[in-house]
Amino acid sequence: MQLKTDEAPFARRSPLGAFLKSEAAGGVLLMISAALALIIANSPVAPLYFATLGSYVAGLSILHWINDALMAVFFLLVGLEIKRELLEGQLSTWSRRALPGIAALGGMVVPALIFLALTRGDAVAMRGWAIPAATDIAFALGVLALLGSRVPVSLKIFLTALAILDDLGAVIIIALFYTKGLSLPMLGLAGACIVGLIVLNRLHVTKLWAYLGLGALLWFFVLKSGVHATLAGVALALTIPIGDGSDSDEPEHSPLHTLEHWLHPYVAFLIVPIFGFANAGVSFTGMTPASALAPVPLGIALGLFLGKQIGVFGFSWLAIRAGLAAMPAQANTLQLYGVALLCGIGFTMSLFI
């Protein structure tokens, strides 16, 4: 049974247009949620805010349910978007695909080097080198969405692809360097689920319930393995078929488009604002100029602010100049730099380091 909504299921507006429209409105809601969280976290009701997020339900804290479960759905949606762009959109050529990968590499390496340079000599502090390496995709896209049509669609796709690769890199770093006791049996079961999803795709199965059911099992096994569970959302997205095996290219014949259309409002107006409210509540109690300039916080701040700009923009510019990648369509160098600046938003993956 395919998922449906009450509205006309597939207007002539492209799925990408629908995604960006909902993201623009959702971006405003995200900023409001984040601002509200900051206010509450520095108010007399802050203890209640933090206690609620730390409360356990079914073995996980509420904060982890948000970051591991709800955000897996977010990553499912952006993964669907990236798959479609890889097959028939802005990332359909190798030169366009190369740029996000090269930018993501620069955006991880340079911030880590800056952090290590500022914390050298302190073995404990240096273990946090990966903290400034991650881009917060939800906040970065939310800020970019506020600019609306002034930003070329190609740049939004570039940022989405870059941030996904960045977060996947962070997941790998966390698994290799910061996770103790990875469960190999659970990883094996997760791998079996991925194989099952690939088999469904190869057999041209188009029923979404089959993919979503196996995807739920995949999420559970990834969670129990010790790897960040949002990875399951991306893996599931890449196996959802874009067509139904017929000759029609209409969106209603595409399981991928159907799922995208159904998920858009829930992600933009529910999941992302909840994520912002749960993660943006930073308490400034006890913070002084001296503590802010200590090696670790300074390394994180400069790694995110300067490192991301230098890494993302620098690697991208060099790749374009060398002919290894192409500038996103209808974008210019200044706009590319602006996207690099947005990549300095990063704390979700950093929470797990």
N, C-alpha and C positions, 0 to 999 in steps of 0.2 A: 504494500500500500504506500503510495507516494504522499508526501506531505503537501498540504495545500493551505492557502490563506483565504479569507473571505473576499478580498479584493480581486479584481480582474487579474488572473495569475501572471500574465506576461504582457505588459504593455509594450509598445514599440520602443520605449526607452531602453537602452542597452543595459545589461546587468551591471556593467562597470559604472554607468551613469547613476543607476539606482544605489549602488554601493557608496559612491562618492557623495550623493545627495544625503543619504542617511548618516554618513560619517560626518558631514559638515554640521548637521543639527546635533548629532551625538557629541561632537567635539565641544560644543558650547556646554552641554550638560556635563561632560567630563571635567571641564575647567571649574564649573560651579561645585561639583562634588569634591574636587581636590581642594578648592579654597575652603569649603566647609570643614573638611577633615583637618586642615591646618589650624583653623580657628578652634575647633573642638579640642584638638591635641594640646593646645596651649591655654585651655580654659579650666575652670574648676571641675568640669565633668570629664576631664581627660582620663582619670582612673577608670571610669565606667567604660569609656571608649576602648581603651586598651584591654581591659578585662573581658569585654564582650568578644573582641577579635581573638583573644587567647582562649576562649571557652572551647571545650572539646565536644564534638558531636560525631558519633560513630567512628571514633578513633582518630579523628583529625581535628585540629583547631579550625575555627570559622575562617581565619585568615588563610589557612592552607586549602580549605575547600574552595575559597575564592581563587587563589593563585594556581591551584593544581587542577581543579575541576572546571570552574567557569571559564578560566582562561584557556583551557584546552579547547573549548567550543570556539573561543575567539580565534585561536590558531587554526582551527578547522576552517573557519570562514576565510581568513587571509590566505591559507594554503590553497583553498579552492580558487581564489582570485589569481594567485601566482600560477597555478597549473593552467588556467585558461589563457593567461597572458603568454605563458611559455609556448602553448600550442597554436594560438591564433591571434596574439595581440602584440603588446609593446616589447615582449621578451622573446619573440619568435625567431630572432636571428642571433647567431653566436656572438656577434660584436656587442649586441645589447645585453645578452646574458652575462657576458664577461665582466661588465662594469660593476654590477652590484657585488659580485664575488671579490673582485680586486679591492673595491672600496671597503667591504666588510673586513678583509684581511688587514688593511691599513688601519681601520678603526679599532681593531683589537690589539695590534702590535704596538703602535705608538703610545696609546694611553698606558699600557702595561710597562713600557720602558720608562716613561715619565715617573710612574709610581715607584718603580724599582730604584730609579736615580735619587728620588727624594727620601727613600726609606733605607738606603744602603747602610749596612752596618748593624741593622736591627733584624735579626733572623726571623723573629716572630712577626714583626710588621711586614716584612717582605713577602710573607705567605699570602698577603692580601692583594697581590699583584693583579689578580683577575677582576677585582671589584670594578675598576673604571672601564673594563673592556666591553661591557654589555650595553646595548641600546634598548631603551624602553619603548617597544613598538607601539603600544596603545597610546601613550602620551605623545610620542613623536607624531603619529598620524593624526591625533586629535588636534594638536597645534597646527599642523599643516592644513587640516581640513577647514580651520577657521578662515583661511585665506581664500577659500572657494575657488572660483574659476580663474583667479589671477595666477594660479600655479598650474603649469601644464600637467595633463594627466600622466604623461610619461615620467615626470619627476615623482609623482605619488607612487607609481608602480615601482620606480627605482628605489625609493625609500622603503617600501613594503618588502621588496625582495632583499634589500640590504639588511634590514632589521631582522628578518627571519633567519638569514644566514648568520647574522651576528648572534642571535639568541641560540641558534643551534650550536654555534661554536662555544657559547657560554655553557650550554648543557653538557657538551663533551668535556670542557675544562672541569666543570663541577664533578662529573662522573670520574674523571681520571685523577684529579688532584685533591678534591675536597670531600668526596663521599667515602665513608668507611662502610665496609660490609656490603658491597654490591651483591645482590642475589642472582647468581648465575642461572638457577632453575627458573626464576621469574623472567629473566631476560630471554631465556630459551623459549618460554611460553609466549612472550611478547613477539619474538621472532616468528613463531609458528602462526600467530594471528596475522602478522604482516604477510606471510606466505599465503595464508588463506584469503586475504583481501586481494592479493595479486591474482590468485586463481579465479576468484569471482570476476575480476575485471577481464581476464583473458577468456573466460567462458561467456563473456558478453551478458552477464547478469546485470539487470538494470533496476531491480527492486531495491530501493534505498534502505528498507528495513534490514535487509541482509547485511549491508555494509555497516549500518549504524549498530546493529547487534554485535557484530564481530569487533567493531571499533570500540564499543563499551568494554568488552573483555580486554582488548589491547590496552586501553587506558588503565584498567585495574592492574594488569600485570606490570606495566611500566611503572606505575606508582609504587607497587610493592617491590620492584627491583632496586629502588633507590635512585633511579634516574628521574629527572624532572618530568612530570606527567604530561606537560603541554606538548612534548614531542609526539605523543600519540595523535594529537589533533592534526599535525602536519602530515604524519605518515598516512592517516586515514584519508585526508584530502587528496593526496597524490594518487590514490587508487580509485577514487570515484570516477566513473566513466563520463566523458564529456558528451557522448552521443549514445543513442539507443540501438545502433546497428541498422537503422533505416536510412533512407536517402535524404530524409528531411533535415534541414539545418535550423528549424524553428526551435526557439528556446524551450518550449513546452515538451519537446522530445529529448531534452538533455537532463539526465539525473543531476549533473553538476550544477546546471543553471537552476533547477528546481530547488535544490538544497540551499544554494546561495540566496535565492529569493526569499525562502522561508526564514533563514537565519538572520538576514540583515537587520530587521527592526529589533529583534531580541538582543543582538550583540551591541548595536549602537545605542539603544535607549535603556538597556537593563544591565548587561554584563559589564560593559566598559565603565559606566558611571559607578557601579558597585566596586569595581576594581580600583578606580581612582579614590573613592572614599576610604577604602580599606588600606591603601598603601601610601597615600600622601600625608597621612597624619604624623608629622615629625615634630617632636617636642624640642623646643629650644631652651628648656629649663636648664640652668647651670652652664649654658654655653657662654664663653667669653672670647674676646679677640685672640687671646693667647692660645686657648684650646683649639680654636679654628685654624690657627697657623702651625699647629703641631704637624710633624711629618706625615702621619697617616691621613688626616682629613685634608691637608694641603695636597697630598699626592692624589687623592681621589678627585678633589675639585679641579686641579689642573689637568689631571688625566682626562677627565670628562670634557672640560671646557676647551682646553688647548689641544689635548691629544686627539680627540675625535675630529676636531676641525683639520688639524694637520694630517692625520692619518687618512680620513675619508676623502677630503678634498685633494690632498697631495697625491695619494695613490691614484685617484680617479683622473686627475689632470695629467699625470705622467702616462697613464695607460692610454688616454685619448691622444696625447701628443705622439706616443710611440706607435699608434695605429693598432693597438691591441684591443681597443674597445671604442664604442661610438657614444657620442654625447646623446643623452635622451632627446627624443624628437621635440622640437619647438622650445627647447630649453637653452639657456645661455650659461656662461661661466659663473656669473654672479648668483643666479638661481641655484646652481649646483653647490656653491659655497653655502648658501642659506640652508640647504638640506643637510650639509655636513655639520652646521651649527646645531641643528635640531637633534642630531645623533648624540649630543652631549647629555640628553635626558636619559638617565639610566639608574634604576635602583631595584627593579623587580627581581631580575636574576641575581643581582648582587646580594639580595637577602639570603641566598642559599650558600654563600661563600663564607 
